[in-house]
Amino acid sequence: MHSFRSEPILWIHVAGLATLPVFLVLCLLFLSVGEPFLPVWMELFLVAAIGVLPLLWMQLRRPFYIFALLGIALKPENLTERQRKILCLINTKLNRILALVAAVLSILVLWHLYQIAPLVANSAKFLPQWRSLALFLAGLAFLGSNLFLQIPVSVMRVLVTNDTEFAGIEPLSLEKIKQDFTILGVRVNQILPRLLQSLFRINTDS
């Protein structure tokens, strides 16, 4: 019997962490554009409000439905019992605490980026020096970094669950899934080809 850890979507989301530095570098670049015209705390608040609050609110209220990828989502009615158990682990108080911790850490990173932004100002000379637009773009880049932090954090919580605990979990009902999760993207019957899923499970279990 395949382990629940062989679900390809879990590892795809964890691999999303690799994009985190890219978004942080973009955020740093935009923060270095132009001359500040607002108090430091206000500029930081604007970037954090765009980059942190929407995702944190989602993770606290209706967590991201992880069986979704690149604008498409697996129909909840097509989930297996094991996949519905995985969602049960996503929608827990511990994951909400982890979401808060991740948000705090990301804000600390933002503060550090803001401090070093003047050091890379010369690298951003090719960009239009409009501070207001740059702050907005920095917020969007920071939103991207938080997206690829929050989702892997919630998925890693699943991966560290022991098999005994997982076996005792009651699968979420279809109604609870639709009610408790934020499902983004076009709903389809299948995300990954069955052959790819089979190959991935063989490699994971071996």
C-alpha positions in Angstrom: 0.0 0.0 0.0 1.4 3.4 -1.0 2.2 5.9 1.8 0.2 9.1 1.9 3.6 10.9 1.5 3.7 9.6 -2.1 1.1 12.1 -3.2 2.9 14.0 -6.0 1.1 17.3 -5.2 2.6 17.4 -1.7 6.1 17.4 -3.1 5.3 19.8 -5.9 4.1 22.4 -3.4 7.2 21.8 -1.2 9.4 22.3 -4.3 7.7 25.7 -4.6 10.1 26.9 -1.9 12.8 27.1 -4.5 11.0 30.2 -6.0 11.1 32.0 -2.7 14.5 33.7 -3.2 13.4 34.9 -6.7 10.4 36.8 -5.3 12.5 38.2 -2.4 15.1 39.5 -4.8 12.4 41.1 -6.9 10.9 42.7 -3.7 14.4 44.0 -2.8 14.9 45.4 -6.2 11.5 47.3 -6.2 12.2 48.6 -2.6 15.4 50.2 -3.9 13.6 52.2 -6.5 13.2 56.0 -6.0 13.4 58.1 -2.8 11.1 57.3 0.1 8.3 59.9 0.5 6.5 58.2 3.4 7.6 57.3 6.9 9.4 54.0 7.1 6.7 52.3 9.1 4.0 53.3 6.5 6.0 52.0 3.5 6.6 48.7 5.3 2.9 48.5 6.3 1.8 49.1 2.6 4.1 46.3 1.3 3.2 44.0 4.2 -0.5 44.7 3.7 -0.3 43.6 0.1 2.1 40.7 0.6 1.0 39.2 3.9 -2.5 40.0 4.9 -4.5 38.4 2.1 -2.7 35.0 2.4 -2.7 35.1 6.2 -6.4 35.8 6.2 -7.0 32.9 3.8 -4.9 30.5 5.8 -6.6 31.4 9.0 -10.2 31.4 7.7 -10.3 29.0 4.7 -7.0 27.4 4.0 -5.7 27.0 0.4 -7.0 23.8 -1.2 -3.7 22.1 -2.0 -5.0 19.9 -4.7 -4.6 22.8 -7.1 -1.8 23.8 -9.4 -1.2 26.6 -12.0 -4.8 27.8 -12.2 -6.5 24.3 -12.1 -7.9 22.4 -9.2 -8.9 18.8 -8.8 -12.7 18.6 -8.3 -13.4 17.8 -4.6 -15.7 15.0 -5.6 -12.8 13.3 -7.3 -10.6 13.1 -4.2 -9.7 9.8 -2.8 -10.2 8.9 0.8 -6.4 9.4 1.5 -6.5 12.9 -0.1 -9.5 13.9 2.0 -7.5 12.8 5.1 -4.6 15.0 3.9 -7.0 18.0 3.8 -8.0 17.2 7.3 -4.4 17.8 8.4 -4.3 21.0 6.5 -7.4 22.4 8.2 -6.1 22.3 11.8 -5.3 24.7 14.6 -1.6 23.8 14.4 -1.5 24.8 10.7 -3.1 28.2 11.6 -0.4 28.7 14.3 2.3 27.8 11.6 0.7 30.3 9.3 1.0 33.0 11.9 4.6 32.1 12.6 5.4 32.1 8.8 3.8 35.6 8.5 5.9 37.0 11.4 9.1 35.6 9.9 8.3 37.0 6.5 7.7 40.5 8.0 11.1 40.3 9.7 12.6 39.4 6.4 10.8 42.4 4.8 12.3 44.7 7.4 15.8 43.4 6.6 15.2 43.8 2.9 14.1 47.4 3.5 17.2 48.1 5.4 19.6 46.9 2.7 17.5 48.2 -0.3 19.6 51.4 -0.6 22.7 49.2 -1.2 21.3 47.8 -4.4 19.7 51.1 -5.7 22.2 51.2 -8.6 20.9 47.9 -9.8 17.4 49.3 -10.2 18.4 52.4 -12.2 17.0 50.8 -15.4 13.5 50.8 -13.8 11.2 53.9 -13.8 11.9 55.7 -10.6 8.3 56.0 -9.4 8.3 55.2 -5.7 4.6 54.6 -5.4 4.5 52.1 -8.3 7.6 50.4 -6.9 6.1 49.9 -3.5 3.0 48.3 -5.1 5.2 46.0 -7.2 7.3 45.2 -4.1 4.1 44.2 -2.4 3.1 41.9 -5.3 6.6 40.3 -5.2 6.3 39.9 -1.5 2.8 38.3 -2.0 4.5 35.8 -4.3 7.1 35.0 -1.7 4.5 34.5 1.0 2.4 32.3 -1.3 5.4 30.0 -1.8 6.1 30.0 1.9 2.7 29.5 3.4 1.6 26.6 1.2 4.8 24.6 1.6 4.7 25.2 5.4 1.2 23.7 5.6 2.2 20.8 3.4 5.3 20.0 5.4 3.1 19.7 8.4 1.4 16.8 6.6 4.7 15.1 5.6 5.9 14.9 9.2 2.7 13.2 10.4 3.3 9.6 11.5 1.5 6.7 9.8 -0.4 5.7 12.9 -1.8 9.2 13.4 -2.7 9.4 9.7 -4.5 6.0 9.8 -6.8 7.3 12.6 -7.9 10.4 10.8 -11.5 10.7 9.6 -11.7 11.9 6.0 -13.3 15.2 5.4 -16.7 15.2 3.8 -17.3 16.8 0.5 -19.5 19.5 2.1 -16.8 20.4 4.6 -14.1 20.6 1.9 -16.2 23.0 -0.2 -17.1 25.0 2.9 -13.7 25.1 4.7 -11.2 25.6 1.8 -10.4 28.2 -0.7 -10.5 26.5 -4.0 -8.7 28.5 -6.7 -8.7 27.7 -10.4 -10.7 25.8 -13.0 -12.0 22.6 -11.6 -10.9 19.5 -13.5 -11.2 15.7 -13.1 -7.4 15.2 -13.0 -4.3 17.4 -12.6 -1.4 15.0 -13.2 -1.4 12.2 -15.8 -1.9 8.8 -14.2 1.4 7.5 -15.6 3.3 10.4 -13.9 1.5 9.8 -10.6 2.4 6.1 -10.7 6.1 6.8 -11.5 6.3 9.3 -8.7 4.8 7.0 -6.2 7.2 4.2 -7.2 10.2 6.6 -6.7 8.8 7.9 -3.4 8.1 4.4 -1.9 11.4 2.9 -3.1 
